[in-house]
Each structure stands twice: as C-alpha cells, then as structure tokens.
C-alpha cells in the first residue's frame, strides 16, 4: 500500500511540474516579459559610459497643439528627438509629420493602426508596417529605420518579423508615465531618478503635462552632463548583442 501511495504521489508531482513548464512556455511565447535567455528582445537602452541619452515620443493620439509646442521646445534647446508615428495619426496631420522631419528630428514607424502585434500573423504584421512606411515616405521623402511596438507589446515572432524587414526594434527604459497625466512633478521625478547613460526616454506627444515639463527635464539633465541625441545616433548599428534586461551591448 505504501509503495502504491508513493507512486501516486510521484505521478502527481510529475503532472504539477509538467503543468508549470507548460505555463511558462505559454507566457514565454506570448508576452514581452524577460523570461528566458534566448528570448528575442527589442533595444531598451544602450550600454555606454558616455552620458548620451535619447528623448522619444509616441505619436498616435490628439491634435497637433502639443506636438508644435514640443517642437518649439526642442528647437529652443537645440535638441533633436525621435518621433514614433502611427499611420492613423499621419492621415490626419500630414503637415505636422512633415514639420517634425523638416525641423531635423528623427522619425520611427509605430505601426499603421496601433494593433497588438502579438495577435497578428506574420503577413498582417508586415502589411501594417509597410502601409505606414509608405505614408511616411510619401510625405517626407524618406523612410524609417526604427520601429516601436504599439503599447510595447511583442513576442519572439513579432520581433523576428520586424527585424527581418530591416528595422531596429526600440523600446525604452525610462517611462515618464505622462500618458497617465498624474502631474508634472510625478513625471519629472520618474524621469530624473531613472535616467542613466544610454537611456531611452519615453514621452507621448498628446500628454497634458509634457510641454510644461520638458524644459525642466532637459535643463536638469543637461546640468548633470547629459547630451541628447536621436535614438538612431544612440544605438549600435552592428556588432552588438542584447542582454536579458534589453540593454544593447557592444561586442
């Protein structure tokens, strides 16, 4: 009887282990959480001793009022940023897209319709990206080399598809949480406390407090010795690897 009970307990343990492994594999495939050393990751930040950082904006909602304010602020401080634009926004504001580019800022592709790309097939991912790319190129005369996943949602397949199309996948390691609109002081503290050499900062062009907060953030970080560059100028183009934290490390 004891042997039979031990065998039964052993089988239960095996089933629990199998269930746990299966659950991990499901999460590994379908989320952007760092769960394995072989997981494909976008670039969250860059490993560098130089005090270089990048300001990036997601552009998908709102009118152009805040965007114009942001451009004026960047011009005032002689800073160029990277704007990840969504095709639906481009349809509404082609002149503003052109202005972003003509004022020397970098453009990135942020999808056409802002879908969750973990739920799309390879063909649908490519279709969405290419439609937006054509819009950007038709309006500005140049294409993009950087891509940011809508809502930061990705999986191995999505990263592979985007990279195979010639883009660098870009996330962020400093989130201003400006989209939550909880107050400029909260956003300011969030950025200043988390910025380090090689950081990519995330803002949204439609956020309420960003135009008010941006000059203060820029001045504080410049006083700390930081230099602002575009994401394209911050990242390594070749001979690099991405560690488990999403940090791009030069080989």
Secondary structure, DSSP 8 states (H G I E B T S, - for coil): -HHHHHHHHHHHHHHHHHHHHHHHHHHHHH--S---TT----B-EE--SS-EEEEEEEE-SS-SHHHHHHHHHHHHTT---EEEE-HHHHHH-HHHHHHHHHTT-EEEE--SS---GGGS-HHHHHHHHHHHHHHHHHHHS----EE--GGG---HHHHHHHHHTT-EEB--SEE--GGG---HHHHHHHHHHH--TTBEEEEETT-TTHHHHHHHHHHHHHHTT-EE--HHHHS--SSEEE-TTSEEEE-
